[in-house]
Amino acid sequence: ILYQNYPNPFNPVTEIQYSISADKLVEIKIFDLLGKEINVLTNEFKKAGSYNIKFNATNLPSGIYFCRLKTGEEMKTTKMILLK
């Protein structure tokens, strides 16, 4: 499960919460509106459970961004709005 980031809209830091039901390789990436990869927040093996990760967008312009969680064949995406 990939939860909606909080706060949203955010400036410049937001928290992303996710849960995985089994031990898996977890990849979380941030993309801009055009699909360009902006940041890799995590790309590592995680044990089953709930996690929080902070995303700092200080160096990015205002706009719409996407957070993508990928675990094996499963993929979830949420929309985030950065307002400066």
N, C-alpha and C positions, 0 to 999 in steps of 0.2 A: 504494500500500500504506500502510495506517495501522497502525502497530505498537502493541502494548499499552504504555500509559504505564509508566514506571519511576521510582520504586518504586510499587507498588500493593498494598496501601493506602499512602497518602501523608499527610504532615503537615508543613508546609502546601504544599510545593513539589514538583512532579513534572515529569518531562521527557517530552515527546511527540515521537516520531520518525515521520517519514513519507517516502515516496519517490514521485516521479512519473516516468513514462517519457517524457513529452514536455512541451514548454513549454505551460503551462496557467494559467488563472486558478484560484487555490487559495483556498478558504474553509474555515477551521477555527473552529468554534464550540463552546462548552461550554453544556450544558443541564442543568437539574436533573431530578429524578425525575418531575416533573409536566410536563416539556416546555418549561418557561420558559427562554428564552435568558438565560444568565448573563454570558457574555463572548464577544467576537470576538477570537480570537488572531491571525488573519491573514485578509486579504481582498485579495490582490494577485496579479499575474502573476508566476509563478516559472518559471525554466528547469528543464529535466529534471535530476533528481538527488535526493540524500537531504538531509533537513533535520531539525534538532532545534529544538524550541521549549519554553520553560519556562512552566508555568502555576502562578501563585501564588494559593492559595486562603485566604490569611490572614483575609480578611473574611467567609468563608463558614462556615456550620455544618457539622458532621459529617454525612455522608450519601453517597448514591450520585449520581454525576454521569455525564454522557455526553459524549464528545468525538466530534464529527462532522466528517469531512473530505469536502468536496464539490469535485469538479473536473468541470465540464461535466455530463454525464449520470451520472457515477459518484459514488457516495456510500458511505462506510464509517463505521461507528460502533463505538466501544469503550466499555466501562463502566469507570468509575474510582471508587474508594472513598476518601473523605476521613475519616480518623480523628483526632480531636483529643483 
